Amino acid sequence: MKNQLLPFSLIWLPFGKKNKYHLLSDKFNGSLPWFIWGSELEQFKENNSFSLREEYLLKGILYGMSPDAFKVGVTYNEEDFLIILEKLRVGFKSHDMEEMICGVAYSVKTINGVSPCLSILRTGMHLLPNSSEIKSDYIMSLWEKACEDDKASVYEEILELIPKIDLTITNNFVKECVCYYGFCSLFLLKHNTKLKQDTDKYIEQYITGVITIDIIKSKIAKLLNNSDKEFTPKDLKVHDD
């Protein structure tokens, strides 16, 4: 049974000459985002205060830089955030920025849900546009989002991203899931008149000789043998949240 997801809030606080923080340079002047939930959020609602923990700042920056985050009236410099992120990476002993972003996104997904996780992965794709691991995690999380809110735009986004992923450097299970969800996306976009032609091309490039996991192979066979049946993203999902 899943743990209950906790609501969160993004709080922007001003910092500068009169309000210091140990990770900031003496010249820093701007706002920092803090991602809080649970008891910290309850405390903030009660007395307008919370702990300035590095975890909250790390999650706050990665969520706060996303296009989804509320930023009205907020000023910040992306270069300043990159310097802080590097200090946090060293402090949290992450191998590299990619590993840290994927780890933070997963943590947020398990505690707060898939929507803020996707926002953090969008920030990751902005900061590391060549990262196949971040794109792959994003596609897996997009499918989880589709299970909550079935929209054609999700499938279109998945199909747009897959050609940008270097599938030779991703985990085999993740690689097969990504290729499979691309196939499912084509299937669910069956209003497209080019579906048959696109599907044949996709199978040749991303399914034949690529898919080896039995459960995925059986799901693909079920789709191909029941092309007129209505399937939902939940019916087709093969990975755990």
Backbone as CSV, one residue per row, in Angstrom:
resi,resn,N_x,N_y,N_z,CA_x,CA_y,CA_z,C_x,C_y,C_z
1,MET,0.843,-1.208,0.000,0.000,0.000,0.000,0.876,1.256,0.000
2,LYS,0.530,2.215,-0.846,1.330,3.426,-0.958,1.154,4.316,0.267
3,ASN,2.240,5.033,0.603,2.127,6.043,1.629,1.302,7.210,1.102
4,GLN,0.606,7.875,1.999,-0.178,9.031,1.587,0.753,10.167,1.171
5,LEU,0.466,10.766,0.032,1.299,11.867,-0.454,1.045,13.123,0.376
6,LEU,2.126,13.853,0.618,2.036,15.033,1.460,2.004,16.302,0.625
7,PRO,1.136,17.242,0.956,1.146,18.539,0.268,2.448,19.280,0.554
8,PHE,2.803,20.169,-0.340,4.055,20.918,-0.197,3.813,22.372,-0.543
9,SER,4.804,23.183,-0.245,4.734,24.593,-0.634,6.136,25.071,-0.984
10,LEU,6.221,25.983,-1.921,7.495,26.593,-2.293,7.521,28.008,-1.719
11,ILE,8.478,28.265,-0.854,8.589,29.562,-0.182,9.860,30.260,-0.654
12,TRP,9.700,31.466,-1.182,10.844,32.263,-1.609,11.204,33.249,-0.493
13,LEU,12.481,33.253,-0.092,12.953,34.173,0.941,14.076,35.044,0.388
14,PRO,14.070,36.333,0.717,15.133,37.229,0.246,16.411,37.073,1.075
15,PHE,17.555,37.141,0.386,18.854,37.089,1.058,19.751,38.172,0.465
16,GLY,20.655,38.673,1.295,21.564,39.739,0.863,22.477,40.146,2.000
17,LYS,22.852,41.402,2.038,23.799,41.888,3.046,23.279,41.701,4.471
18,LYS,21.981,41.895,4.668,21.422,41.832,6.019,20.829,40.456,6.358
19,ASN,20.826,39.557,5.396,20.219,38.238,5.625,21.086,37.190,4.935
20,LYS,22.017,36.610,5.673,23.016,35.711,5.107,22.597,34.244,5.209
21,TYR,23.223,33.438,4.363,23.085,31.985,4.454,24.437,31.391,4.095
22,HIS,24.832,30.310,4.753,26.219,29.844,4.670,26.658,29.390,3.276
23,LEU,25.730,29.068,2.390,26.107,28.632,1.043,26.210,29.787,0.047
24,LEU,25.925,30.998,0.505,25.888,32.146,-0.400,27.185,32.950,-0.342
25,SER,27.536,33.543,-1.469,28.689,34.447,-1.500,28.302,35.775,-0.857
26,ASP,29.294,36.543,-0.483,29.036,37.839,0.147,28.302,38.792,-0.796
27,LYS,28.428,38.548,-2.095,27.811,39.441,-3.079,26.373,39.041,-3.431
28,PHE,25.929,37.903,-2.922,24.601,37.424,-3.301,23.513,38.400,-2.857
29,ASN,22.612,38.680,-3.772,21.463,39.535,-3.461,20.282,39.058,-4.312
30,GLY,19.362,38.382,-3.672,18.221,37.847,-4.413,17.388,36.956,-3.517
31,SER,16.605,36.092,-4.131,15.708,35.215,-3.377,16.107,33.758,-3.562
32,LEU,15.858,32.969,-2.526,16.086,31.526,-2.583,14.767,30.796,-2.342
33,PRO,14.526,29.718,-3.106,13.282,28.947,-2.938,13.490,27.765,-1.993
34,TRP,12.538,27.542,-1.122,12.590,26.445,-0.160,11.350,25.574,-0.339
35,PHE,11.576,24.294,-0.502,10.511,23.318,-0.754,10.227,22.615,0.570
36,ILE,9.055,22.889,1.156,8.755,22.333,2.478,7.457,21.531,2.455
37,TRP,7.363,20.587,3.372,6.185,19.717,3.461,6.085,19.192,4.896
38,GLY,5.044,18.455,5.166,4.907,17.791,6.453,4.878,18.762,7.626
39,SER,5.618,18.420,8.683,5.611,19.228,9.899,6.157,20.632,9.669
40,GLU,7.110,20.764,8.749,7.662,22.096,8.450,6.592,22.988,7.819
41,LEU,5.795,22.409,6.946,4.732,23.183,6.314,3.681,23.568,7.345
42,GLU,3.352,22.644,8.245,2.388,22.957,9.303,2.911,24.069,10.206
43,GLN,4.206,23.997,10.515,4.819,25.032,11.344,4.774,26.388,10.652
44,PHE,5.035,26.379,9.334,5.017,27.633,8.575,3.617,28.245,8.576
45,LYS,2.606,27.398,8.460,1.235,27.894,8.468,0.858,28.481,9.833
46,GLU,1.452,27.914,10.888,1.109,28.364,12.242,1.832,29.652,12.636
47,ASN,3.152,29.699,12.352,3.917,30.861,12.842,4.840,31.500,11.805
48,ASN,4.642,31.139,10.536,5.386,31.771,9.440,6.896,31.517,9.523
49,SER,7.282,30.351,10.048,8.705,30.020,10.141,8.912,28.553,9.804
50,PHE,10.141,28.210,9.369,10.512,26.822,9.101,12.035,26.726,9.130
51,SER,12.542,25.500,9.186,13.987,25.279,9.249,14.616,25.480,7.868
52,LEU,15.766,26.135,7.831,16.455,26.377,6.557,17.433,25.227,6.283
53,ARG,16.879,24.031,6.139,17.702,22.855,5.884,18.153,22.819,4.430
54,GLU,19.338,22.269,4.217,19.888,22.198,2.861,19.013,21.343,1.941
55,GLU,18.378,20.311,2.470,17.487,19.485,1.646,16.335,20.313,1.091
56,TYR,15.790,21.197,1.914,14.674,22.041,1.461,15.131,23.012,0.379
57,LEU,16.370,23.496,0.523,16.907,24.417,-0.481,17.193,23.685,-1.786
58,LEU,17.787,22.512,-1.694,18.080,21.722,-2.897,16.803,21.435,-3.682
59,LYS,15.806,20.924,-2.995,14.543,20.635,-3.671,13.876,21.920,-4.145
60,GLY,14.033,22.984,-3.360,13.434,24.263,-3.737,14.023,24.838,-5.002
61,ILE,15.342,24.773,-5.143,15.981,25.307,-6.348,15.567,24.494,-7.570
62,LEU,15.622,23.169,-7.460,15.299,22.331,-8.615,13.830,22.432,-9.000
63,TYR,12.960,22.594,-8.018,11.544,22.811,-8.335,11.299,24.257,-8.751
64,GLY,11.935,25.184,-8.046,11.698,26.610,-8.297,12.157,27.087,-9.657
65,MET,13.146,26.411,-10.242,13.631,26.812,-11.567,12.739,26.293,-12.687
66,SER,11.806,25.405,-12.373,10.960,24.825,-13.420,9.932,25.845,-13.904
67,PRO,9.428,25.660,-15.120,8.409,26.584,-15.647,7.118,26.551,-14.838
68,ASP,6.905,25.488,-14.049,5.647,25.326,-13.313,5.611,26.120,-12.012
69,ALA,6.777,26.529,-11.519,6.849,27.146,-10.192,6.397,28.602,-10.226
70,PHE,5.740,29.022,-9.158,5.258,30.399,-9.023,6.448,31.316,-8.739
71,LYS,6.656,32.335,-9.579,7.829,33.194,-9.444,7.503,34.689,-9.512
72,VAL,6.242,35.052,-9.432,5.859,36.459,-9.574,6.547,37.298,-8.498
73,GLY,7.254,38.339,-8.926,7.921,39.246,-7.991,9.230,38.726,-7.449
74,VAL,9.676,37.558,-7.935,10.911,36.957,-7.437,12.071,37.280,-8.374
75,THR,13.216,37.618,-7.792,14.416,37.860,-8.597,15.488,36.852,-8.214
76,TYR,16.097,36.235,-9.231,17.219,35.334,-8.969,18.071,35.236,-10.227
77,ASN,19.312,34.813,-10.025,20.251,34.642,-11.114,20.545,33.150,-11.249
78,GLU,20.324,32.594,-12.419,20.527,31.159,-12.605,21.957,30.743,-12.299
79,GLU,22.925,31.597,-12.621,24.323,31.272,-12.330,24.555,31.113,-10.837
80,ASP,23.899,31.955,-10.038,24.003,31.817,-8.581,23.455,30.468,-8.133
81,PHE,22.336,30.067,-8.722,21.726,28.790,-8.359,22.633,27.623,-8.740
82,LEU,23.309,27.722,-9.876,24.205,26.645,-10.307,25.375,26.489,-9.339
83,ILE,25.880,27.604,-8.837,26.967,27.555,-7.848,26.490,26.883,-6.566
84,ILE,25.287,27.243,-6.124,24.728,26.646,-4.915,24.472,25.157,-5.133
85,LEU,23.953,24.789,-6.283,23.684,23.377,-6.576,24.966,22.550,-6.534
86,GLU,26.046,23.105,-7.027,27.315,22.378,-7.003,27.788,22.191,-5.556
87,LYS,27.638,23.205,-4.730,27.999,23.066,-3.312,27.130,22.010,-2.632
88,LEU,25.863,21.992,-2.971,24.958,20.988,-2.398,25.298,19.592,-2.900
89,ARG,25.679,19.487,-4.154,26.065,18.180,-4.705,27.242,17.609,-3.930
90,VAL,28.229,18.438,-3.680,29.401,18.000,-2.917,28.987,17.628,-1.493
91,GLY,28.158,18.464,-0.894,27.717,18.220,0.477,26.921,16.942,0.635
92,PHE,26.083,16.645,-0.340,25.268,15.424,-0.291,25.984,14.212,-0.901
93,LYS,27.222,14.439,-1.343,28.084,13.365,-1.865,27.481,12.652,-3.080
94,SER,26.842,13.411,-3.950,26.347,12.851,-5.209,27.496,12.746,-6.200
95,HIS,27.485,11.684,-7.006,28.561,11.474,-7.974,28.642,12.617,-8.982
96,ASP,27.503,13.045,-9.471,27.455,14.163,-10.408,26.072,14.817,-10.332
97,MET,25.891,15.861,-11.105,24.637,16.609,-11.070,23.463,15.753,-11.555
98,GLU,23.704,14.924,-12.540,22.657,14.056,-13.071,22.128,13.128,-11.990
99,GLU,23.035,12.478,-11.271,22.632,11.569,-10.201,21.849,12.304,-9.123
100,MET,22.296,13.513,-8.777,21.617,14.277,-7.743,20.200,14.663,-8.169
101,ILE,20.042,15.127,-9.384,18.724,15.550,-9.869,17.762,14.371,-9.912
102,CYS,18.220,13.231,-10.427,17.345,12.053,-10.492,16.971,11.575,-9.091
103,GLY,17.915,11.644,-8.168,17.638,11.235,-6.796,16.648,12.148,-6.106
104,VAL,16.803,13.442,-6.309,15.872,14.408,-5.719,14.477,14.229,-6.309
105,ALA,14.400,14.040,-7.609,13.098,13.853,-8.266,12.391,12.622,-7.710
106,TYR,13.135,11.540,-7.528,12.531,10.310,-6.995,12.048,10.528,-5.559
107,SER,12.856,11.202,-4.750,12.470,11.488,-3.363,11.182,12.294,-3.311
108,VAL,11.098,13.321,-4.133,9.909,14.171,-4.161,8.700,13.379,-4.645
109,LYS,8.899,12.499,-5.614,7.776,11.698,-6.130,7.201,10.797,-5.043
110,THR,8.068,10.170,-4.250,7.587,9.249,-3.224,6.903,9.977,-2.074
111,ILE,7.313,11.219,-1.819,6.749,11.962,-0.687,5.593,12.856,-1.113
112,ASN,5.749,13.538,-2.251,4.817,14.600,-2.639,4.054,14.346,-3.930
113,GLY,4.410,13.302,-4.681,3.657,12.992,-5.886,4.427,13.212,-7.175
114,VAL,3.829,12.768,-8.260,4.534,12.771,-9.546,4.602,14.162,-10.180
115,SER,3.645,15.049,-9.903,3.652,16.367,-10.547,4.889,17.196,-10.192
116,PRO,5.234,17.372,-8.897,6.461,18.110,-8.586,7.714,17.371,-9.043
117,CYS,7.647,16.034,-9.075,8.773,15.259,-9.614,9.026,15.625,-11.070
118,LEU,7.975,15.703,-11.860,8.113,16.079,-13.270,8.691,17.479,-13.414
119,SER,8.286,18.385,-12.545,8.818,19.748,-12.588,10.324,19.752,-12.362
120,ILE,10.785,18.951,-11.404,12.217,18.869,-11.111,12.968,18.251,-12.287
121,LEU,12.395,17.239,-12.904,13.046,16.630,-14.063,13.069,17.580,-15.251
122,ARG,12.070,18.455,-15.363,12.111,19.481,-16.423,13.280,20.437,-16.189
123,THR,13.482,20.810,-14.928,14.652,21.625,-14.602,15.919,20.873,-14.986
124,GLY,15.945,19.579,-14.691,17.108,18.770,-15.041,17.375,18.741,-16.529
125,MET,16.328,18.641,-17.329,16.512,18.640,-18.786,16.993,19.992,-19.282
126,HIS,16.628,21.054,-18.566,17.124,22.393,-18.910,18.606,22.527,-18.567
127,LEU,18.980,22.046,-17.376,20.365,22.189,-16.929,21.303,21.208,-17.640
128,LEU,20.812,19.999,-17.911,21.622,18.951,-18.541,20.877,18.414,-19.767
129,PRO,20.812,19.198,-20.841,19.987,18.817,-22.002,20.430,17.529,-22.688
130,ASN,21.656,17.070,-22.438,22.134,15.844,-23.087,21.983,14.618,-22.195
131,SER,21.372,14.760,-21.045,21.243,13.634,-20.121,20.132,12.677,-20.559
132,SER,20.525,11.487,-20.967,19.541,10.467,-21.347,18.848,9.899,-20.115
133,GLU,19.563,9.829,-18.985,18.961,9.282,-17.767,17.824,10.170,-17.280
134,ILE,18.017,11.475,-17.303,16.957,12.386,-16.852,15.755,12.298,-17.789
135,LYS,15.999,12.265,-19.087,14.888,12.145,-20.048,14.144,10.829,-19.841
136,SER,14.885,9.749,-19.580,14.250,8.446,-19.373,13.392,8.457,-18.109
137,ASP,13.929,9.002,-17.027,13.150,9.109,-15.788,11.911,9.972,-16.003
138,TYR,12.065,10.999,-16.822,10.944,11.898,-17.115,9.841,11.139,-17.852
139,ILE,10.208,10.322,-18.821,9.214,9.553,-19.570,8.494,8.562,-18.653
140,MET,9.257,7.886,-17.792,8.636,6.937,-16.849,7.643,7.668,-15.940
141,SER,8.033,8.844,-15.480,7.144,9.623,-14.605,5.965,10.192,-15.380
142,LEU,6.186,10.539,-16.643,5.077,11.008,-17.481,4.001,9.934,-17.601
143,TRP,4.450,8.678,-17.692,3.443,7.610,-17.806,2.645,7.498,-16.516
144,GLU,3.303,7.679,-15.390,2.592,7.678,-14.114,1.584,8.829,-14.071
145,LYS,1.983,9.973,-14.626,1.072,11.114,-14.697,-0.111,10.798,-15.606
146,ALA,0.145,10.102,-16.702,-0.938,9.727,-17.622,-1.939,8.804,-16.933
147,CYS,-1.461,7.987,-15.993,-2.366,7.106,-15.254,-3.315,7.916,-14.374
148,GLU,-2.887,9.120,-13.982,-3.730,10.008,-13.179,-4.599,10.900,-14.058
149,ASP,-4.040,11.325,-15.201,-4.710,12.301,-16.052,-4.358,11.996,-17.505
150,ASP,-5.210,11.252,-18.158,-4.956,10.752,-19.514,-5.145,11.864,-20.542
151,LYS,-4.013,12.361,-21.071,-4.065,13.424,-22.075,-3.164,13.077,-23.261
152,ALA,-3.609,13.433,-24.447,-2.845,13.142,-25.659,-1.488,13.835,-25.644
153,SER,-1.407,14.997,-25.007,-0.152,15.756,-24.995,0.969,14.970,-24.325
154,VAL,0.620,14.107,-23.364,1.628,13.278,-22.696,2.256,12.327,-23.700
155,TYR,1.450,11.677,-24.509,1.951,10.710,-25.488,2.781,11.409,-26.566
156,GLU,2.344,12.580,-26.963,3.095,13.344,-27.958,4.460,13.749,-27.417
157,GLU,4.496,14.125,-26.137,5.763,14.523,-25.524,6.715,13.329,-25.417
158,ILE,6.182,12.171,-25.058,7.006,10.958,-24.975,7.630,10.641,-26.325
159,LEU,6.815,10.679,-27.371,7.314,10.353,-28.721,8.335,11.375,-29.206
160,GLU,8.199,12.609,-28.766,9.158,13.645,-29.146,10.501,13.444,-28.446
161,LEU,10.472,12.930,-27.223,11.701,12.792,-26.430,12.517,11.548,-26.779
162,ILE,11.857,10.465,-27.125,12.565,9.192,-27.303,13.725,9.277,-28.299
163,PRO,13.582,9.916,-29.459,14.727,9.992,-30.379,15.919,10.778,-29.811
164,LYS,15.702,11.543,-28.754,16.774,12.348,-28.153,17.523,11.592,-27.060
165,ILE,17.130,10.339,-26.801,17.743,9.543,-25.739,18.759,8.568,-26.331
166,ASP,19.932,8.517,-25.736,20.931,7.517,-26.109,20.602,6.243,-25.341
167,LEU,19.925,5.332,-25.974,19.438,4.130,-25.303,20.546,3.144,-24.964
168,THR,21.753,3.377,-25.480,22.861,2.453,-25.187,23.441,2.689,-23.794
169,ILE,23.118,3.823,-23.167,23.738,4.122,-21.873,22.736,4.083,-20.725
170,THR,21.500,3.688,-21.010,20.503,3.624,-19.946,20.367,2.195,-19.438
171,ASN,19.895,2.051,-18.209,19.592,0.764,-17.609,18.674,-0.042,-18.541
172,ASN,18.919,-1.358,-18.669,18.183,-2.152,-19.655,16.679,-2.139,-19.417
173,PHE,16.257,-2.261,-18.133,14.826,-2.253,-17.845,14.228,-0.896,-18.207
174,VAL,14.931,0.171,-17.844,14.452,1.517,-18.165,14.388,1.714,-19.672
175,LYS,15.414,1.252,-20.375,15.435,1.368,-21.843,14.218,0.679,-22.453
176,GLU,13.934,-0.531,-22.004,12.808,-1.267,-22.574,11.474,-0.616,-22.208
177,CYS,11.377,-0.082,-20.992,10.146,0.627,-20.604,9.933,1.865,-21.461
178,VAL,11.006,2.616,-21.681,10.914,3.838,-22.487,10.456,3.501,-23.903
179,CYS,11.080,2.493,-24.507,10.696,2.096,-25.868,9.253,1.585,-25.900
180,TYR,8.886,0.836,-24.888,7.523,0.302,-24.793,6.500,1.417,-24.634
181,TYR,6.780,2.394,-23.773,5.824,3.485,-23.579,5.704,4.350,-24.830
182,GLY,6.751,4.413,-25.619,6.644,5.087,-26.905,5.680,4.347,-27.828
183,PHE,5.784,3.017,-27.838,4.868,2.194,-28.636,3.427,2.369,-28.151
184,CYS,3.249,2.351,-26.833,1.910,2.547,-26.264,1.365,3.922,-26.628
185,SER,2.235,4.907,-26.646,1.804,6.271,-26.993,1.277,6.322,-28.414
186,LEU,1.962,5.661,-29.328,1.468,5.590,-30.709,0.110,4.908,-30.763
187,PHE,-0.019,3.839,-30.016,-1.270,3.080,-30.004,-2.423,3.930,-29.475
188,LEU,-2.170,4.669,-28.390,-3.230,5.466,-27.778,-3.552,6.723,-28.575
189,LEU,-2.655,7.109,-29.475,-2.929,8.231,-30.377,-3.531,7.694,-31.680
190,LYS,-4.463,6.783,-31.549,-4.978,6.076,-32.728,-5.819,6.964,-33.640
191,HIS,-6.098,8.208,-33.230,-6.807,9.124,-34.123,-5.910,9.560,-35.275
192,ASN,-4.600,9.330,-35.119,-3.633,9.730,-36.139,-3.784,8.825,-37.368
193,THR,-4.036,9.415,-38.533,-4.255,8.618,-39.742,-2.981,7.902,-40.203
194,LYS,-1.834,8.368,-39.710,-0.577,7.737,-40.099,-0.166,6.637,-39.120
195,LEU,-1.095,6.238,-38.259,-0.743,5.317,-37.177,-0.077,4.038,-37.682
196,LYS,-0.655,3.391,-38.680,-0.124,2.114,-39.157,1.305,2.282,-39.659
197,GLN,1.524,3.293,-40.478,2.861,3.541,-41.017,3.839,3.889,-39.896
198,ASP,3.417,4.750,-38.977,4.288,5.156,-37.871,4.592,3.980,-36.953
199,THR,3.582,3.138,-36.699,3.768,1.996,-35.814,4.762,0.997,-36.402
200,ASP,4.634,0.695,-37.673,5.557,-0.238,-38.321,6.993,0.271,-38.239
201,LYS,7.175,1.543,-38.479,8.515,2.151,-38.415,9.047,2.109,-36.993
202,TYR,8.173,2.382,-36.034,8.592,2.406,-34.634,8.995,1.001,-34.181
203,ILE,8.201,0.007,-34.550,8.505,-1.385,-34.164,9.872,-1.790,-34.691
204,GLU,10.143,-1.433,-35.920,11.431,-1.776,-36.533,12.604,-1.140,-35.792
205,GLN,12.412,0.110,-35.329,13.515,0.859,-34.720,13.659,0.616,-33.213
206,TYR,12.520,0.474,-32.518,12.579,0.475,-31.058,12.039,-0.782,-30.368
207,ILE,11.461,-1.707,-31.133,10.883,-2.896,-30.501,11.606,-4.174,-30.913
208,THR,11.712,-4.415,-32.210,12.364,-5.628,-32.709,13.836,-5.655,-32.301
209,GLY,14.224,-6.715,-31.596,15.610,-6.850,-31.162,15.967,-6.025,-29.937
210,VAL,15.010,-5.226,-29.469,15.258,-4.388,-28.290,14.543,-4.943,-27.069
211,ILE,13.282,-5.319,-27.245,12.463,-5.779,-26.120,12.743,-7.257,-25.834
212,THR,13.188,-7.528,-24.612,13.503,-8.902,-24.204,12.737,-9.328,-22.953
213,ILE,12.177,-8.390,-22.219,11.495,-8.686,-20.958,10.108,-9.251,-21.261
214,ASP,9.820,-10.402,-20.673,8.606,-11.149,-21.022,7.321,-10.346,-20.814
215,ILE,7.195,-9.652,-19.683,5.947,-8.933,-19.424,5.719,-7.828,-20.446
216,ILE,6.792,-7.195,-20.895,6.659,-6.145,-21.904,6.314,-6.757,-23.250
217,LYS,6.959,-7.855,-23.584,6.657,-8.545,-24.847,5.192,-8.984,-24.899
218,SER,4.678,-9.475,-23.758,3.283,-9.927,-23.736,2.317,-8.749,-23.856
219,LYS,2.674,-7.616,-23.261,1.825,-6.420,-23.368,1.776,-5.925,-24.809
220,ILE,2.926,-5.937,-25.483,2.972,-5.505,-26.885,2.127,-6.438,-27.756
221,ALA,2.256,-7.745,-27.527,1.466,-8.714,-28.295,-0.024,-8.493,-28.062
222,LYS,-0.391,-8.190,-26.828,-1.804,-7.949,-26.516,-2.326,-6.727,-27.262
223,LEU,-1.490,-5.680,-27.337,-1.894,-4.481,-28.078,-2.060,-4.783,-29.561
224,LEU,-1.101,-5.477,-30.127,-1.137,-5.768,-31.565,-2.301,-6.686,-31.928
225,ASN,-2.677,-7.572,-31.015,-3.754,-8.527,-31.298,-5.138,-8.007,-30.920
226,ASN,-5.161,-6.815,-30.303,-6.449,-6.238,-29.895,-6.479,-4.750,-30.241
227,SER,-6.206,-4.463,-31.507,-6.072,-3.070,-31.928,-7.362,-2.264,-31.796
228,ASP,-8.487,-2.936,-31.726,-9.763,-2.225,-31.607,-10.210,-2.052,-30.154
229,LYS,-9.485,-2.649,-29.237,-9.860,-2.574,-27.825,-9.378,-1.266,-27.208
230,GLU,-10.134,-0.750,-26.249,-9.739,0.463,-25.541,-8.868,0.091,-24.343
231,PHE,-7.665,0.638,-24.312,-6.761,0.429,-23.190,-6.524,1.755,-22.478
232,THR,-6.269,1.684,-21.184,-5.911,2.883,-20.414,-4.422,2.822,-20.089
233,PRO,-3.812,3.960,-19.750,-2.403,3.946,-19.325,-2.147,2.982,-18.163
234,LYS,-3.112,2.869,-17.232,-2.957,1.944,-16.103,-2.911,0.496,-16.591
235,ASP,-3.710,0.182,-17.619,-3.701,-1.174,-18.176,-2.330,-1.530,-18.724
236,LEU,-1.633,-0.538,-19.257,-0.398,-0.772,-19.997,0.859,-0.572,-19.159
237,LYS,0.731,-0.031,-17.976,1.883,0.302,-17.130,2.616,-0.971,-16.720
238,VAL,3.965,-0.930,-16.778,4.755,-2.112,-16.439,5.788,-1.863,-15.343
239,HIS,5.996,-0.601,-14.956,6.991,-0.319,-13.909,6.306,0.131,-12.628
240,ASP,6.989,-0.065,-11.505,6.484,0.392,-10.222,6.709,1.891,-10.100
241,ASP,5.868,2.573,-9.306,6.018,4.020,-9.112,7.305,4.311,-8.334
